[in-house]
Amino acid sequence: MKISPKAQEVLTNLRAHTEGSWGDKWHSVYLDNARPTGMSPRSFAGYLATLKKAGLYRSQGDDCFGDVLVD
């Protein structure tokens, strides 16, 4: 699935702010640290939904942490 440049920016930020891994490919990320500067929380949530559909992000079940595919 092709993603937009803004979604790619969010993905890059998620990967840059990982804190731990869940196996080889999935890494945990604190979402507040990964939101691009100037992006509203609502827009950020929309891009997370896009990345989830693309199989690149998954929620940990709360609004604080998620997992990002790094490989």
N, C-alpha and C positions, 0 to 999 in steps of 0.2 A: 504494500500500500504506500503510495506517495503521500508525503505530508507537506504542509505549507512551510515557508521559511520561518514564520513565527512559531509554529509547532516544533520545528527543528531547533530554534533558539531555546525553547523550554526544555526539550530533550537534552540539549547540550548542558544547560544549567543543572538539570537533574543529575546528570552523570558527573558533573564537576563537584557536586555537593554530597556524594554518597558517604555513608558512615559505617557500613558493615555489609557483609554479603550473606545471601541465602543460597549457598551452593556456588557453582561456578559462574553463572550468568546473571543472577538477580542480586542487586545491591539495594540496601535500605537507604532512604533519603528523608531528611527532615524537610518538609515541604516549604515552610516559611523561609528557609535559607535558599531554596532553589528558585523562588519566584523572581523573574527578571525585574529589575528596577523600573518603576513606573507602570508596571502591569497591574491592573486591578485584580483582586481576588476572584471575581466572577469570570474574568477573561482567562485567568490562570486555570480555573476549574474546567472551563470549556476546552482548553488545550490538553489538559490531563485526560479528559474524556476522549478526545481525538487520538491521543497516544495509546490509551487503553484499547480502543477499537483496532489500532494497528498492531497490538500485541507487544508494545514497547514499555508499557507501564501497567502496574496493578496496585490497587489500594490495599492498605493493611487494615481497613475497616474503621478508620477514624479520619479526622481532618488534619492530623499532624504528620503522619508518616505514610510513605508509599514505597514501592519497589520499582526499580527501573532496570530494564534489560541492558546490560553493558557489553555484551558480546554478540 
